[in-house]
Amino acid sequence: MDYFIVSMIMASAVVAGGVAFAVTRGDLRIEGRVAAAVACALLVGTVSLFIPYLPVLVCLGTVVGYLVLRRLFSAGLALAASGVVLLAGCSFSVLLMMAALESM
């Protein structure tokens, strides 16, 4: 059972980092792509310790928002806005789980 939980947390972090790395390929140099992917993977992996599935959904929603904002604004502004949305979404998912556990 513990292996399943650890592998799920690791898989969510790897998926989030891989998606972030792939999406930013046209906008950032390799150093920036790696930094964005590692930051995304660490944030999603850390939040996945508290709630297993919502951070991945938040990450995928953030990617969609990034792709839309990239068309409207510059890549830097889109990346900054996406970082704020990812941080807020992950924070909200942790708060949501805390409220659900408190009301049990």
DRENPA-3360 file (N, C-alpha, C; in nm, 2 decimals, always signed):
BEGIN
1 = MDYFIVSM = +0.08/-0.12/+0.00/+0.00/+0.00/+0.00/+0.09/+0.13/+0.00 ~ +0.19/+0.13/+0.08/+0.28/+0.24/+0.08/+0.35/+0.27/-0.05 ~ +0.38/+0.16/-0.12/+0.45/+0.18/-0.25/+0.35/+0.24/-0.35 ~ +0.23/+0.21/-0.34/+0.13/+0.27/-0.43/+0.12/+0.42/-0.41 ~ +0.12/+0.46/-0.28/+0.10/+0.60/-0.25/+0.23/+0.68/-0.30 ~ +0.35/+0.62/-0.27/+0.47/+0.69/-0.31/+0.48/+0.69/-0.46 ~ +0.44/+0.59/-0.53/+0.45/+0.59/-0.68/+0.35/+0.69/-0.73 ~ +0.23/+0.70/-0.67/+0.14/+0.80/-0.72/+0.19/+0.94/-0.70;
9 = IMASAVVA = +0.25/+0.97/-0.59/+0.31/+1.10/-0.57/+0.42/+1.13/-0.67 ~ +0.51/+1.03/-0.69/+0.62/+1.05/-0.78/+0.57/+1.07/-0.92 ~ +0.46/+0.99/-0.96/+0.41/+1.00/-1.10/+0.34/+1.13/-1.12 ~ +0.27/+1.19/-1.02/+0.21/+1.32/-1.04/+0.32/+1.43/-1.06 ~ +0.43/+1.42/-0.98/+0.54/+1.51/-1.00/+0.60/+1.50/-1.13 ~ +0.63/+1.38/-1.18/+0.69/+1.36/-1.31/+0.60/+1.41/-1.42 ~ +0.47/+1.38/-1.41/+0.38/+1.42/-1.52/+0.38/+1.57/-1.52 ~ +0.37/+1.64/-1.41/+0.36/+1.78/-1.40/+0.49/+1.85/-1.46;
17 = GGVAFAVT = +0.60/+1.79/-1.42/+0.73/+1.85/-1.47/+0.75/+1.82/-1.62 ~ +0.71/+1.70/-1.66/+0.72/+1.67/-1.80/+0.63/+1.76/-1.89 ~ +0.51/+1.78/-1.84/+0.42/+1.87/-1.92/+0.47/+2.01/-1.92 ~ +0.52/+2.06/-1.81/+0.57/+2.20/-1.80/+0.69/+2.21/-1.90 ~ +0.78/+2.11/-1.90/+0.90/+2.11/-1.98/+0.86/+2.11/-2.13 ~ +0.76/+2.03/-2.17/+0.71/+2.02/-2.31/+0.64/+2.15/-2.35 ~ +0.56/+2.21/-2.27/+0.48/+2.32/-2.31/+0.57/+2.45/-2.32 ~ +0.67/+2.46/-2.25/+0.75/+2.58/-2.25/+0.87/+2.57/-2.36;
25 = RGDLRIEG = +0.86/+2.47/-2.44/+0.97/+2.44/-2.53/+1.00/+2.56/-2.63 ~ +0.89/+2.62/-2.68/+0.91/+2.73/-2.77/+0.94/+2.86/-2.72 ~ +0.92/+2.88/-2.59/+0.93/+3.01/-2.53/+1.05/+3.03/-2.44 ~ +1.11/+2.93/-2.39/+1.23/+2.95/-2.30/+1.35/+2.87/-2.35 ~ +1.47/+2.92/-2.31/+1.59/+2.84/-2.33/+1.59/+2.71/-2.24 ~ +1.68/+2.63/-2.26/+1.68/+2.50/-2.19/+1.69/+2.52/-2.04 ~ +1.77/+2.62/-1.99/+1.78/+2.65/-1.85/+1.65/+2.69/-1.79 ~ +1.58/+2.77/-1.86/+1.45/+2.82/-1.81/+1.34/+2.71/-1.82;
33 = RVAAAVAC = +1.35/+2.62/-1.92/+1.26/+2.51/-1.93/+1.28/+2.41/-1.81 ~ +1.41/+2.39/-1.78/+1.44/+2.29/-1.67/+1.39/+2.36/-1.54 ~ +1.42/+2.48/-1.52/+1.38/+2.55/-1.39/+1.22/+2.55/-1.38 ~ +1.15/+2.58/-1.48/+1.01/+2.58/-1.48/+0.95/+2.44/-1.45 ~ +1.01/+2.34/-1.51/+0.97/+2.20/-1.50/+1.00/+2.15/-1.35 ~ +1.12/+2.18/-1.30/+1.15/+2.14/-1.16/+1.06/+2.21/-1.06 ~ +1.04/+2.34/-1.08/+0.95/+2.41/-0.99/+0.81/+2.36/-0.99 ~ +0.76/+2.33/-1.11/+0.62/+2.27/-1.12/+0.62/+2.13/-1.06;
41 = ALLVGTVS = +0.72/+2.05/-1.08/+0.72/+1.92/-1.03/+0.73/+1.92/-0.88 ~ +0.82/+2.01/-0.82/+0.83/+2.02/-0.67/+0.70/+2.06/-0.61 ~ +0.64/+2.16/-0.67/+0.51/+2.21/-0.61/+0.40/+2.11/-0.62 ~ +0.38/+2.05/-0.73/+0.28/+1.95/-0.74/+0.31/+1.82/-0.66 ~ +0.44/+1.78/-0.65/+0.47/+1.67/-0.57/+0.45/+1.69/-0.42 ~ +0.49/+1.81/-0.38/+0.47/+1.85/-0.24/+0.32/+1.85/-0.20 ~ +0.24/+1.91/-0.29/+0.10/+1.92/-0.26/+0.03/+1.79/-0.27 ~ +0.09/+1.70/-0.35/+0.03/+1.56/-0.36/+0.05/+1.48/-0.24;
49 = LFIPYLPV = +0.14/+1.53/-0.15/+0.15/+1.46/-0.02/+0.02/+1.48/+0.06 ~ -0.04/+1.59/+0.05/-0.16/+1.62/+0.12/-0.29/+1.57/+0.06 ~ -0.30/+1.59/-0.08/-0.42/+1.55/-0.15/-0.37/+1.49/-0.28 ~ -0.41/+1.37/-0.32/-0.34/+1.30/-0.43/-0.37/+1.35/-0.57 ~ -0.49/+1.39/-0.60/-0.53/+1.41/-0.74/-0.55/+1.55/-0.78 ~ -0.59/+1.64/-0.69/-0.62/+1.78/-0.73/-0.50/+1.86/-0.79 ~ -0.38/+1.84/-0.73/-0.27/+1.92/-0.79/-0.24/+1.89/-0.94 ~ -0.26/+1.76/-0.98/-0.24/+1.73/-1.12/-0.35/+1.80/-1.21;
57 = LVCLGTVV = -0.47/+1.80/-1.16/-0.58/+1.87/-1.23/-0.55/+2.02/-1.24 ~ -0.50/+2.08/-1.12/-0.46/+2.22/-1.12/-0.35/+2.25/-1.22 ~ -0.25/+2.16/-1.23/-0.14/+2.18/-1.32/-0.19/+2.17/-1.47 ~ -0.28/+2.08/-1.50/-0.33/+2.07/-1.63/-0.42/+2.19/-1.67 ~ -0.49/+2.24/-1.57/-0.57/+2.37/-1.60/-0.48/+2.49/-1.61 ~ -0.37/+2.49/-1.54/-0.27/+2.60/-1.55/-0.20/+2.59/-1.69 ~ -0.18/+2.47/-1.74/-0.12/+2.46/-1.87/-0.21/+2.51/-1.98 ~ -0.34/+2.48/-1.97/-0.43/+2.54/-2.07/-0.44/+2.69/-2.06;
65 = GYLVLRRL = -0.44/+2.74/-1.93/-0.44/+2.89/-1.92/-0.31/+2.95/-1.97 ~ -0.20/+2.88/-1.96/-0.07/+2.93/-2.01/-0.07/+2.94/-2.16 ~ -0.13/+2.83/-2.22/-0.13/+2.83/-2.37/-0.22/+2.94/-2.42 ~ -0.33/+2.97/-2.35/-0.42/+3.08/-2.40/-0.35/+3.21/-2.38 ~ -0.30/+3.23/-2.26/-0.23/+3.36/-2.23/-0.11/+3.39/-2.32 ~ -0.04/+3.28/-2.36/+0.08/+3.30/-2.44/+0.04/+3.36/-2.58 ~ -0.08/+3.33/-2.62/-0.13/+3.38/-2.75/-0.17/+3.53/-2.74 ~ -0.21/+3.57/-2.62/-0.26/+3.70/-2.60/-0.15/+3.80/-2.55;
73 = FSAGLALA = -0.06/+3.75/-2.47/+0.05/+3.83/-2.41/+0.18/+3.77/-2.44 ~ +0.29/+3.83/-2.39/+0.42/+3.78/-2.41/+0.44/+3.65/-2.33 ~ +0.54/+3.57/-2.36/+0.56/+3.45/-2.29/+0.60/+3.47/-2.14 ~ +0.67/+3.57/-2.11/+0.71/+3.60/-1.98/+0.59/+3.63/-1.89 ~ +0.50/+3.72/-1.94/+0.38/+3.75/-1.86/+0.29/+3.63/-1.85 ~ +0.28/+3.55/-1.95/+0.20/+3.43/-1.94/+0.26/+3.33/-1.84 ~ +0.39/+3.32/-1.84/+0.45/+3.23/-1.75/+0.44/+3.28/-1.60 ~ +0.45/+3.40/-1.58/+0.43/+3.46/-1.45/+0.29/+3.44/-1.40;
81 = ASGVVLLA = +0.19/+3.47/-1.48/+0.05/+3.45/-1.45/+0.02/+3.30/-1.42 ~ +0.08/+3.22/-1.50/+0.06/+3.07/-1.48/+0.12/+3.02/-1.35 ~ +0.23/+3.08/-1.31/+0.29/+3.04/-1.18/+0.21/+3.09/-1.07 ~ +0.15/+3.20/-1.08/+0.06/+3.25/-0.97/-0.06/+3.17/-0.96 ~ -0.12/+3.13/-1.08/-0.24/+3.05/-1.08/-0.21/+2.91/-1.03 ~ -0.09/+2.85/-1.06/-0.06/+2.72/-1.01/-0.04/+2.72/-0.86 ~ +0.03/+2.82/-0.81/+0.05/+2.84/-0.66/-0.09/+2.86/-0.59 ~ -0.17/+2.94/-0.65/-0.30/+2.96/-0.58/-0.39/+2.84/-0.59;
89 = GCSFSVLL = -0.39/+2.77/-0.70/-0.47/+2.65/-0.72/-0.42/+2.54/-0.62 ~ -0.29/+2.52/-0.61/-0.24/+2.42/-0.52/-0.27/+2.46/-0.37 ~ -0.26/+2.58/-0.34/-0.30/+2.63/-0.21/-0.44/+2.61/-0.18 ~ -0.53/+2.63/-0.28/-0.67/+2.61/-0.26/-0.70/+2.47/-0.24 ~ -0.64/+2.38/-0.31/-0.66/+2.24/-0.30/-0.63/+2.19/-0.16 ~ -0.52/+2.24/-0.11/-0.48/+2.20/+0.03/-0.58/+2.25/+0.13 ~ -0.62/+2.37/+0.11/-0.72/+2.43/+0.20/-0.85/+2.35/+0.19 ~ -0.89/+2.31/+0.07/-1.01/+2.24/+0.05/-1.01/+2.10/+0.12;
97 = MMAALESM = -0.89/+2.04/+0.12/-0.88/+1.91/+0.19/-0.88/+1.93/+0.34 ~ -0.81/+2.04/+0.39/-0.82/+2.07/+0.53/-0.96/+2.09/+0.58 ~ -1.04/+2.16/+0.50/-1.18/+2.19/+0.54/-1.26/+2.06/+0.54 ~ -1.23/+1.97/+0.44/-1.31/+1.85/+0.43/-1.27/+1.75/+0.55 ~ -1.14/+1.75/+0.58/-1.10/+1.67/+0.70/-1.15/+1.72/+0.83 ~ -1.16/+1.85/+0.84/-1.21/+1.91/+0.97/-1.35/+1.89/+0.99 ~ -1.43/+1.88/+0.88/-1.57/+1.86/+0.90/-1.61/+1.72/+0.91 ~ -1.52/+1.63/+0.91/-1.55/+1.48/+0.92/-1.59/+1.45/+1.06;
% end
